[in-house]
Structures are given as structure tokens and as C-alpha cells.
Amino acid sequence: MTRMFTVTVERGHGDWWVLEAPDVGAVSQVRRLDQVENEMREAIAHLAGLLESEVEVDVRATLPEDCVEHVGQARRLRAEAEAASRRAAEESRLAARSLRNRGLTFRDVGSIMGVSQRRAAQLLRG
């Protein structure tokens, strides 16, 4: 059974990130955010008397206020773009199928849709 521990991460002086897991009093530092989980999993396991495999880490970065809004907006827009891309792909498949059912060739389907003949055939298989 694993236990979840929250680790707060804040930019310290210079090139260091300061890490803290308040539940067990673990404090450390790393140069890169991708090092946080491994660094803190080991420290938390030691202090909590657990195996490293029993420790899950929830990393929460504290960002400067002016960055929080931009990061949030970028995430929202990326999610919207991914959703729009999925809808566009489905509509492309429906359009290709509709055109092909009306007797158009793969080449004509591609021309109408602005894709290659090969892509039109792929849309019809999907």
C-alpha cells in the first residue's frame, strides 16, 4: 500500500529549487524539477520508516503570482485545442465518409477536404 505525501517546491536562491514535505519534516534541494520526486521519495521513505516503493509524491510548485495566470491560461488553451482537434478529426472522418458514400473517388474526397488521396483513404478507414 502506498501513501501520498505533498511536496512543496519553491525557487530558492541561484539555480536551486527548495523542497519540503511538511508531513515528515523532509527538506532538500535540487537543480531541476524533474529531480524532485526521486529526491523526496528517498528522504520521505527514510523519515517515515517506509520503503521507497510505498511513497507517492504530489509535487506542488509555488510560482510567482505573475506566472500563475499565464501558466493556467496556457493549460486551459492547450486543453481546448486538444478537444477541438479531436472534434475536427471526427468531423473529417464523417465528411470523408459522407462524400465517399455519394460516389466520389478518394482523389476527389481529398481535393474537397484539402488533404491527400492517401489521407482521404485513411480517414475512411478510421
C-alpha positions, -999 to 999 in steps of 0.1 A, spaced: 0 0 0 13 34 -9 10 67 10 7 101 -7 29 129 5 27 165 -6 59 182 -15 60 220 -20 86 233 -43 98 269 -45 126 286 -63 154 294 -39 185 315 -45 205 309 -76 198 278 -95 182 257 -67 146 246 -60 138 242 -23 117 212 -15 97 205 17 75 176 27 59 191 59 41 158 69 75 143 78 98 173 81 118 165 50 137 193 33 160 192 4 170 210 -28 175 201 -64 186 220 -95 158 207 -118 121 200 -112 124 166 -128 146 155 -99 120 164 -72 101 130 -70 132 108 -67 150 131 -43 120 135 -19 108 99 -22 140 87 -7 140 113 21 103 108 29 107 70 30 137 73 54 119 97 77 86 79 76 100 44 80 86 33 47 101 16 16 106 40 -13 81 19 -33 54 28 -6 58 65 -11 39 86 -37 48 122 -41 24 150 -51 46 179 -62 31 214 -58 52 242 -72 49 277 -58 52 301 -87 54 339 -88 20 354 -90 26 369 -124 34 334 -138 4 316 -123 -22 333 -146 -1 327 -177 5 290 -169 -31 285 -161 -43 302 -193 -18 282 -214 -31 249 -198 -67 258 -205 -60 268 -241 -40 236 -247 -69 215 -234 -93 234 -256 -71 229 -286 -68 192 -279 -106 190 -276 -111 210 -308 -86 187 -326 -105 156 -316 -138 171 -328 -121 182 -361 -108 147 -366 -142 132 -361 -158 157 -384 -132 149 -410 -140 112 -408 -177 120 -411 -172 143 -441 -150 119 -459 -175 91 -453 -204 113 -465 -185 123 -497 -174 88 -504 -210 75 -499 -221 99 -527 -197 81 -551 -167 105 -550 -133 90 -556 -106 91 -529 -88 117 -550 -119 139 -552 -126 135 -514 -90 146 -508 -93 176 -531 -125 188 -515 -112 183 -480 -77 198 -487 -59 165 -479 -40 140 -500 -57 110 -516 -39 88 -491 -51 108 -462 -87 106 -475 -84 68 -476 -70 69 -440 -100 90 -428 -124 64 -443 -106 35 -426 -107 53 -392 
